[in-house]
Amino acid sequence: MTEMKSVIRSLQILEAVAQHQPVTVGELTKMFGLPKSTVQRTLVTLNQAGWLRASRGDTTRWEVGARVLAVRPAALQGASLFAAAREPMLRLREALNETIHLTVLDGVHCMVVVDRVDCDHAVRTFHRIGDTSPLHATAAGRAVLAHLSRAEVDEVIARGLKRFGDTTITDPDVLRADLGEVRRQGYAVNINQFRPGVCAVAAPILDEDGTPLAALAVSMPDSRLDVDQLPELGRQVAEASEEITSRRLA
């Protein structure tokens, strides 16, 4: 019974953060009439599980993490991002017959897969809904990172650029140069930088003020990547992302 009460309390606090975000521990304490230590402990637990995060604007306040989107109910399928993205994702899959992913930014910590359209190849890439990936080592992450502020890029670099493979970008200067190229060409490329044998091309989905909300990516085994076709592949992904942005803002 005690464990059940704890679960219910955690869900109630999660709902309160979603409704009032960004919100402080003190504000939540007043809402629930609970000891500050109990609320703080619950917030830390939900943060460790990926459901909550410190606000990017004020780290004393809490907001929901992008992982919440990974377990959205069917009713949320009509939400603006998902509704805007679905048809362009399906058309891109039909054109390329490779797996298409929609990922969203979780703070400046990682990208979270929130939707996927599979190809029909027997050998294909696969990411579960809710899977996370680093910003610096993936095409989706760098597509978004290229449109974040210099301070946010510096924050990512300060946390360390972990090496996942021989081609992972781990030098801050190389990363900054790469992000400039991503902004110029409109898409990012990942060739075995995160997972061995997996390649991807991604483009950002932007808000009306240019803030990156998400990324659209096509991924495939490296055996099917034709590097000579990267500019054309990047163009197709970028055009689909631009369509999603336009549909969402319409």
Beta strands, then each sheet from edge to edge (+ up, - down):
strand 1: 23-24
strand 2: 52-54
strand 3: 61-64
strand 4: 99-106
strand 5: 110-117
strand 6: 132-133
strand 7: 188-191
strand 8: 198-206
strand 9: 212-221
sheet 1: 1+ 3- 2+
sheet 2: 6+ 5- 4+ 9- 8+ 7-
end
